[in-house]
Amino acid sequence: MKKQYPWLWFDADGTLFDYNRAEATAIRKAFELLRLQFADEYLDVYREINQGLWQALERHEIKPDVLRVRRFELLLEALKLTGSPDEMSTVYVEQLGLCTELMDGAYEVLQTLHGRCQIAIITNGLQTVQRSRLERSTIRGFVDELIISEEIGAAKPHAAYFDAAFAQTGHPRKSDVLIVGDSLTSDIQGGVDYGIDTCWYNPAGEPKPEGLPITYEIGYLRELLEMVE
């Protein structure tokens, strides 16, 4: 049976936007523009460093402005390359903001849901990247609110982020909101802790964790259309 949610809150990276593809494109382009030699294995090194720092941000152990440069300090150090972390960060963020590739089904789902409910993007991503990318994206006309952790001073999964998100979306009832996201730690755990229904987008078919009461689970975004009115 379908359920009506007046608000659908979508995560950005890995849910609506193809972040893996964008990340790979941006890091290669940054090396090219800075005239640094790039090897395919550098991407894996960067991803490990970057993921660790974003996890630290979720724990409020690092600020976004520190993260954006620190990851390149660590990358250049790990690769034993000489360069400017600040310059690499600037070029990388600019390139990432140009990457608007969507996950499979994202456009179709938002187009179908537009007008039937209100749509927000909830993201821990950097303000410069998220606003630039959404503005250039084909889904920009379907999105009512963009809620960025860097702008509100709190990150998912913390309650302060969701307090701000509810304020920005006009204080709907919690029962009127469904969070759709691929991250168990930020999207799903955050939603569960705050008392909001959650939909885990799990295209890789990873095993469902024990002890986390996920409301829905989907492997394809189009499945959402069969669940919500």
C-alpha positions as CSV (number, residue, x, y, z in Angstrom):
1,M,0.0,0.0,0.0
2,K,1.3,3.4,-0.9
3,K,1.8,6.1,1.7
4,Q,1.6,9.8,1.1
5,Y,4.5,11.9,2.2
6,P,4.1,15.7,1.7
7,W,7.9,16.0,1.9
8,L,10.6,13.8,0.4
9,W,14.1,14.6,1.5
10,F,16.8,13.2,-0.8
11,D,20.4,12.9,-0.1
12,A,22.6,14.4,-2.9
13,D,25.8,12.4,-3.4
14,G,25.3,8.8,-4.3
15,T,21.5,9.1,-4.2
16,L,20.5,11.7,-6.8
17,F,24.0,12.6,-8.2
18,D,26.5,10.1,-9.4
19,Y,29.2,11.1,-7.0
20,N,31.7,8.3,-7.8
21,R,31.7,9.4,-11.5
22,A,31.9,13.1,-10.6
23,E,34.7,12.5,-8.1
24,A,36.8,10.5,-10.6
25,T,36.3,13.2,-13.3
26,A,37.1,16.1,-11.0
27,I,40.3,14.6,-9.5
28,R,41.7,13.7,-12.9
29,K,40.9,17.1,-14.3
30,A,42.5,18.9,-11.3
31,F,45.7,17.0,-11.8
32,E,45.6,17.8,-15.5
33,L,45.0,21.5,-15.0
34,L,47.8,21.7,-12.3
35,R,50.1,19.9,-14.7
36,L,50.7,17.0,-12.3
37,Q,51.1,13.4,-13.5
38,F,48.0,11.3,-12.7
39,A,47.9,7.5,-12.2
40,D,44.7,5.5,-11.8
41,E,45.6,4.2,-8.4
42,Y,45.7,7.8,-7.1
43,L,41.9,7.9,-7.2
44,D,41.7,5.0,-4.6
45,V,44.2,6.8,-2.4
46,Y,42.2,10.0,-2.5
47,R,38.9,8.2,-1.9
48,E,40.3,6.5,1.3
49,I,41.5,9.9,2.6
50,N,38.4,11.7,1.6
51,Q,36.0,9.2,3.1
52,G,37.8,9.2,6.4
53,L,37.6,13.0,6.6
54,W,33.9,13.0,5.8
55,Q,33.3,10.5,8.5
56,A,35.1,12.8,10.9
57,L,32.9,15.7,9.7
58,E,29.8,13.6,10.6
59,R,31.2,13.2,14.1
60,H,31.8,16.9,14.3
61,E,35.6,16.4,14.6
62,I,36.5,18.6,11.6
63,K,35.0,21.6,9.9
64,P,34.1,21.8,6.2
65,D,36.6,24.5,5.4
66,V,39.4,22.5,7.0
67,L,38.3,19.3,5.3
68,R,38.4,20.8,1.8
69,V,42.1,21.5,2.0
70,R,43.3,18.8,4.5
71,R,42.4,16.0,2.1
72,F,44.8,17.4,-0.5
73,E,47.5,17.9,2.1
74,L,47.2,14.2,3.0
75,L,47.0,13.2,-0.7
76,L,50.1,15.0,-1.8
77,E,51.9,13.7,1.3
78,A,50.8,10.1,0.6
79,L,51.8,10.3,-3.1
80,K,55.0,12.2,-2.3
81,L,54.1,14.9,-4.8
82,T,55.0,18.6,-4.6
83,G,52.1,21.0,-5.0
84,S,49.8,23.5,-3.3
85,P,46.9,21.8,-1.3
86,D,45.0,25.1,-1.4
87,E,45.3,25.4,-5.2
88,M,44.4,21.8,-5.7
89,S,41.4,22.1,-3.5
90,T,40.2,25.2,-5.4
91,V,40.5,23.5,-8.8
92,Y,39.0,20.3,-7.7
93,V,35.9,21.9,-6.1
94,E,35.4,24.0,-9.2
95,Q,35.5,20.9,-11.4
96,L,33.3,18.9,-9.1
97,G,30.7,21.7,-9.2
98,L,30.5,21.2,-13.0
99,C,29.7,17.5,-12.8
100,T,25.9,17.0,-12.9
101,E,25.6,13.4,-13.9
102,L,22.6,11.8,-12.1
103,M,22.1,8.3,-10.7
104,D,20.0,6.0,-12.8
105,G,16.3,6.9,-12.5
106,A,16.8,10.2,-10.6
107,Y,15.4,12.5,-13.3
108,E,12.4,10.3,-13.9
109,V,11.6,9.9,-10.3
110,L,11.8,13.6,-9.4
111,Q,9.9,14.6,-12.5
112,T,7.1,12.2,-11.6
113,L,7.0,13.3,-8.0
114,H,7.2,17.0,-8.7
115,G,3.8,18.5,-8.0
116,R,2.7,15.6,-6.0
117,C,4.9,16.4,-3.0
118,Q,7.6,18.8,-2.1
119,I,11.2,17.8,-2.6
120,A,14.3,18.8,-0.6
121,I,17.9,17.9,-1.0
122,I,19.7,17.3,2.4
123,T,23.4,17.2,2.1
124,N,26.7,17.3,4.0
125,G,28.5,18.4,0.9
126,L,30.3,21.6,0.3
127,Q,28.2,24.7,-0.4
128,T,30.1,25.7,-3.5
129,V,29.8,22.3,-5.0
130,Q,26.2,21.6,-4.2
131,R,24.8,25.0,-5.3
132,S,26.8,25.0,-8.5
133,R,25.9,21.5,-9.4
134,L,22.2,21.8,-8.7
135,E,22.0,25.1,-10.7
136,R,23.4,23.3,-13.7
137,S,21.4,20.1,-13.3
138,T,18.3,19.0,-15.2
139,I,16.5,18.4,-11.8
140,R,16.9,21.9,-10.5
141,G,13.3,22.8,-11.3
142,F,12.0,19.9,-9.2
143,V,13.7,20.8,-6.0
144,D,12.0,23.1,-3.5
145,E,14.7,23.3,-0.8
146,L,18.5,22.7,-0.7
147,I,19.7,22.2,2.9
148,I,23.5,22.2,3.2
149,S,25.4,21.4,6.4
150,E,28.1,23.9,5.7
151,E,25.5,26.7,5.6
152,I,23.6,25.7,8.8
153,G,26.7,24.8,10.9
154,A,25.6,21.2,11.6
155,A,25.9,17.9,9.7
156,K,23.8,14.8,9.4
157,P,23.2,12.6,11.4
158,H,23.1,15.2,14.3
159,A,19.8,16.5,15.5
160,A,20.9,20.1,15.0
161,Y,21.0,19.5,11.3
162,F,17.4,18.1,11.3
163,D,16.2,20.9,13.5
164,A,17.5,23.3,10.8
165,A,16.0,21.3,8.0
166,F,12.6,21.2,9.6
167,A,12.8,25.0,10.1
168,Q,13.8,25.6,6.5
169,T,10.9,23.4,5.2
170,G,8.3,25.1,7.3
171,H,8.1,22.7,10.3
172,P,6.2,19.8,8.8
173,R,5.1,16.9,11.0
174,K,7.7,14.2,11.2
175,S,5.2,11.8,9.9
176,D,5.0,13.9,6.7
177,V,8.6,13.4,5.8
178,L,10.5,10.5,4.2
179,I,14.3,10.6,4.0
180,V,15.8,8.8,1.0
181,G,19.5,8.2,1.1
182,D,22.4,5.8,0.5
183,S,24.3,6.5,3.7
184,L,23.5,4.4,6.7
185,T,25.5,6.6,9.0
186,S,24.2,10.0,8.0
187,D,20.9,9.6,6.2
188,I,19.3,6.5,7.7
189,Q,20.8,6.7,11.3
190,G,20.1,10.4,11.4
191,G,16.5,9.9,10.3
192,V,15.9,7.0,12.7
193,D,17.3,8.9,15.6
194,Y,15.1,11.9,14.8
195,G,12.0,9.9,14.4
196,I,11.5,10.2,10.6
197,D,10.7,7.4,8.2
198,T,13.7,6.4,6.1
199,C,14.2,4.8,2.7
200,W,17.7,3.2,2.3
201,Y,18.8,3.4,-1.3
202,N,21.0,0.3,-1.6
203,P,21.9,-0.3,-5.3
204,A,24.9,-2.5,-4.4
205,G,22.6,-4.9,-2.5
206,E,24.6,-4.7,0.7
207,P,23.3,-6.7,3.7
208,K,20.8,-4.9,5.9
209,P,22.4,-4.0,9.3
210,E,20.9,-5.5,12.4
211,G,19.4,-3.2,14.9
212,L,18.6,-0.3,12.6
213,P,14.9,0.0,11.9
214,I,14.8,1.1,8.3
215,T,11.3,1.8,7.0
216,Y,11.9,1.0,3.4
217,E,14.8,-0.4,1.3
218,I,15.2,0.0,-2.5
219,G,17.8,-1.1,-5.0
220,Y,16.5,1.3,-7.8
221,L,15.2,4.8,-7.4
222,R,12.2,4.0,-9.6
223,E,11.0,1.6,-6.9
224,L,10.1,4.7,-4.9
225,L,7.3,5.5,-7.2
226,E,5.6,2.2,-6.2
227,M,5.8,3.2,-2.5
228,V,4.8,6.8,-2.2
229,E,1.8,8.7,-3.5
